[in-house]
Amino acid sequence: MNKISIIVPCYNEEEAIPLFYKEVNKVMRKMKEVKFELLFINDGSIDNTLKEVKELAKSNKEVKYISFSRNFGKEAAMMAGLDYASGDYIAIMDVDLQDPPEMLEEMYNIIKNNEEIDCVGLKTDEHKEYGIFRRFFTSCYYKLVSKLSKTEMVPGARDFRLMTRQMVDAVLELKEYNRYSKGIFSFVGFETKWISYKVPKRVAGSSKWNIFKLFVYAIDAIVGFSTVPLTISIVVGVLFCFISIVAIIFIIVRTLIFGDPVDGWPSLVCIMFFLSGIQLFCTGIMGAYLSKTYTEVKRRPIYIIKETNYK
């Protein structure tokens, strides 16, 4: 009998956990030919998330939990789940039911009946909770990353996916501290089948992602899977050096022909500000790569476990 491990990262989701388990339990009872392991990762929640999970674990032997010593982020929570999951197939799902548990059966049938497929993932072209601007910038982000990176980034890809043990073992070989799982799942290869769906609204609570966190997450993706920004900064630097040489020659020739009138200082100030902005932009690009290198070489743990019932 095959076993499916479902990894569920949680951060301040006390309201959603009972509702999530109710829906997942329906799927588990329906898929009688499969054993299940439900692995909740408490990512340093400050509400009653851990208490809710413990209550579930008391009466349901398939429920396991890992509780972090503090909030390490969703990427760390997913990594911990992959580290400890013991199933033949491993799924990652959000607890807010925006990843419909009922789709798990379809995903399992696809991956089970096709030996060439190692992963079944969900993607969406629309999100009910996203505004017009967020949808626009999300679309631009995926287009930009696709241009900059050799690793394929599927637009609208969700974290909800079902993977074979072989693929998960490959992912676990990548122990980098700065993680962008969507990119890592794509980087390791393996055949992925994508299913399009409409993301429903959250059943409880609110999203923990704001614009700033999403912006930082996007930067992590670009820096983690592409060195093109460094090349761009070099090209920009060479281009402006060329422009400055042409400008110097023009000024010398103009001075020899027309003299040296003192004018044009407003335009000069604008040019100085513009070039300073370019310099800071290029310095920021190099700083981003340097900071990632700094955190990697320190070799700090991706997460620290405070409490678990996993044996």
N, C-alpha and C positions, 0 to 999 in steps of 0.2 A: 504494500500500500504506500503510495507516494505521500510525501508530507510537504505542506505549504507553510512557510513562515511568513507572517504578515508583520512588517515593521511599521509602528505607528509613532512618529515623533509628536511629543505633546509639550506645549508651553502655555500655561494658564488656560486650560481647556476643561475645567471641572464640569461645566454645563454640557459640553458636547460628548463627553466620554460615555455616559449611560446610553445616549441616543445612538452613538456609533456602535456600541457593542450589540445593541438590540438588532440593528440592521445586519451586522456581520454575522451574528448568530443565526439569522435566517438562512444566510448563504451556507454556513458551515453545516447546518442540519440538512440542507438540500444536497450538498456535495458529499454524500455518504461514503463514496469510494476514496476519499482523501482524508488524511489526518491533518489537523491544523495546530499551529502554534501562533499565538497572538502576543507579540512582543512590544509592549509599550515602553517608550523611552521618555522619561520625565526630564526635560531639559531645564532643570533649575526653576521650576514653577514656584510662584509665591502665593498661589491660591491653594485649593484643596484637590488639585489634580492627582497628586500621589495618593491621597486618602481614597479617592474614587477608584483608582486602579487597584489598590490593595483590597478594597471591598470586593471587586470583581474576582481577584485572584483567590480569595478565600473559598469561593463556591464554584470556581471554574478552573480545573487543572490545566487547561490549555493556555491560560492567561499568565504571562510572565512579565516582569517589569525590571527596568534598570533606571535608577535615579542618579542624576549627576550631582556633584557637589555645588555646582552653580550653573548659570546659563552659559553654555558653550556654543549655542547656535544650532540651527536645523541640520547643517552639513555634518557637524560632529555627531548629532543624534542619529542620522542615517548611517554614518560610519560605524557607530557602536552597534546598531542593529545588524548590520552586515557582518560584523565581527562575531556576534553571538548567535545569529540565526543558524539553526541546524537542519532546516528543511531541504528537500530535493529541489524545490522551487521557492524563490523568495520574492515577496511583493512589498512594495513601499506604498503606504496610503496615508493621506491626511485624515485627521480625526474629525474634521468639520463636515464630513459627508459631501464635500465637493468632488471627492473621488468615490463614485457610487460603488458600494461593495457588490451589488448584484452583477456588475460587469466582470467580476473575478472569474465566474464560471466560464463565460465566453473566452476570456483570455487564457484560461487553463486548457480548454479544449483545443484552441489554436496551437499553443505551444506543445501540447502533449501529442497531437496528431501530425505534427510536422517536424521531423528531426532536423531540418535545416534552420529552423527558427529558434533562437536562444533568448529572445526577449519580445514581449508584447507590451507596447506602451500606448498611452493615451495622449492625444493632442487636441487642441481646440483653436478655432478661429475667432471665437467670441467669448466674452466673459461678462456675466450680468452685473458684476460688482465693479467693473472697470468703467471709468469715464471716458469721454472722447479723447482727451489729451493723453491719458495713460495708454489707451489702445494705440494711439498714433505713435507715441514714443516707444512702446513695446515693439511695434512693427519695425520701426527704424533701427532699434537695437539689434534685432535678429538679422536684418539685412546687413548692418555694419559688421557684426561678428562673423557672418558668413563670408564677407569679403576679406576680412583680416586674417581669419584662421583657416588652416588646412583641415581642421577637425570639423566635421559636419555638425551644425547646430540646427535642429529641426524647429521651425517657427511654431510657437504655441505648445511645445512639448511640456507635459506635466511630469511631476515626480512619480506619479502613479504608474507603476509598471510591474510586470511579472517576469522574473529572470531565472534561467537555469543555474544550477550550482556551479557549472563550469564558468559561466560568465561572472558570477559573483566572486569566485576565487581569483579571477583575473583582475577584477576591480580592487580586491583586497591587497594585491601586489603593489598598488600605488599608494604609498604611505605618506604622501605629501601633506603638509600641515594646512596650506592654503588650498581649500578644496572647492571645486565647482562641479557638483556631481553630474549635471546634465552633460557637461563636456567630457568628464571622465568616462561615463557610460558610452559615449560616442567614440572616445579615443581608443578604448580596448577592442573595438570592432564588434564582431559577432552580428548575425543577421537579426534585424529588428522589424517587427510588424507593427505598424502604427494604425490605431483606430481613432477616428475623429468623433468627437461628441461635444455637446453643449454643457458647459460647467454650471451646475445648479448653485443656488445661493447657500451660504452657510446656514447650518441648522441652529447654531448658537454662537455667542461670543462675537468677536470682531477680528479682522486680520491683524497680524502682528507686523506686517510689512508696510512701511511708509515710503514716501518718495525717496528720502535720503538713503534708506537701507537698500532700496532697489537700485539706486544709482551706484552705491558702493559695490553691490553684488555684480552689477554689469561691468564695472571696472575690474573686479576680480576675474571675471570670465575672459575679458580681453587680454589682461596681463598674463593670466594663467595658460592661455592657449595660443598666443601669438606674440611674435617679436616685431611685427610690422610697425607698430607705433615708434619703436626706436629707429627704424629705417626712415620713417616719415620725418622724424626730428632731424636726422642727418640731411635729408634732401632739402628740407626747409632752410636749414643752416647754410648749405651750399648755395641755394637759390638766392638768399638775401645777401650773401657775400658777393655774388655776381652782380646783383642789382646795385650794391653799394659802390663797386668798382666803376660801373657804368655811370653812376651818379657823380662820382669824384671827377671822372674825365669830363663830364658835361659841365660841371662847375668851373673847372680849370679853363676849358675852352671859352665859356661864356665870360669869365673874368678877363681873359686876355683880349677879347673882342669888345666887350661893352663896359669894362671897368668892374668895380666891386661895390655896387650899391647895397646898403644894409636894409634888406626887407625880407619878407617871407617868414618871420619868426613864428607866427601861429602854425603854419604848415609844418615847420621844423619840429615844434613841440608835439604836434599830432604824430609825426613820424617816429619821434623818440618814444612816445607812449606805446605806439603800435609794436615797434621792435622789442621794447621791454616786455610787452605781453607775450610775444612769440618766444622770447628767451625763457620767461617763467613757465610757459606751457611746455617747452621742450625739457626744461629742468624738472618739471613735475612728472613728465613721462619717465625720465630716468630714475627719479625718486621712487616712483611706484614699483618699478622693477627691483630697485635696491632694497626697498622695505620688505618685499616678498622674500628676497634672498636672505635678509636678516632674520626673519621669523623662521625660515626653513632651517638655517644652520644652527639655531638654538636647540632644535630637536625636542621641543616641549611636547607633552602628550596632547593628542587631539581632544581628549576628554578625560575626566576623572570621575570614577564611579564612587558614590557614597553608600548606596544601598541597592540590593538586588535579591530576588528570589530565584534567580537563574542558577541551575546546578548542572 
